[in-house]
Amino acid sequence: MTLTNTELLTKASAVMCRGVVKTFHAGGVVTQALRGIDLDVRGGELMMLVGPSGCGKTTLISVIAGIMNRDSGSCEVFGNDFDAMGSASEPPIAAETSGSCFNNSTSCPLSPRRRMPRSRY
């Protein structure tokens, strides 16, 4: 099902996350980056995610955009769960509904039209 831009903007929640958990394991150390995050962003709403370095902002955005897997919880963008859809459906829906903007142009040397590859984490 393909939604028009107007339909995408008028849906109650453009982004809906419930109980999102993400942990990282490195050298025997376990770091819980996201601990049961709940988030709702309405269609057409401007939302800013701010916080100190290391608090999980980039991890949450990566989970929402479908470029990083979550450990548990649910996350939908315009009613689509990228994790549940699998890689065959990923590019068209992700390309139409998500984008990334970095603070520093050296953070990501990809052109704006190229989608970032899905993380193996």
RAURRA-V599751 format. One record per backbone hydrogen bond with DSSP energy under -1.0 kcal/mol. CO is the residue of the C=O (numbers start at 1). NH is the residue of the N-H. E is the energy in kcal/mol with one decimal. If there is no record, write none. Layout:
co & nh & e
CO & NH & E
CO & NH & E
//
This chain:
co & nh & e
4 & 8 & -2.4
5 & 9 & -2.1
6 & 10 & -1.5
11 & 43 & -1.2
14 & 78 & -3.2
15 & 41 & -2.5
16 & 76 & -2.7
17 & 39 & -2.2
18 & 74 & -2.4
20 & 37 & -2.3
21 & 71 & -2.8
21 & 72 & -1.4
22 & 33 & -1.6
22 & 34 & -1.9
24 & 31 & -2.9
26 & 29 & -2.0
29 & 26 & -2.5
31 & 24 & -2.8
34 & 22 & -1.6
37 & 20 & -2.3
39 & 17 & -3.0
41 & 14 & -2.6
41 & 15 & -2.0
42 & 45 & -2.0
52 & 55 & -1.6
56 & 60 & -2.6
57 & 61 & -2.4
58 & 62 & -2.4
59 & 63 & -2.1
60 & 64 & -2.6
61 & 65 & -2.6
62 & 67 & -2.1
62 & 68 & -1.2
67 & 119 & -4.1
72 & 21 & -2.2
74 & 18 & -2.8
76 & 16 & -2.5
77 & 80 & -1.7
80 & 77 & -2.6
81 & 85 & -1.5
82 & 86 & -1.2
89 & 93 & -1.2
90 & 94 & -2.7
91 & 95 & -2.5
92 & 96 & -1.3
93 & 97 & -1.6
94 & 98 & -1.9
104 & 107 & -2.4
111 & 114 & -1.6
//
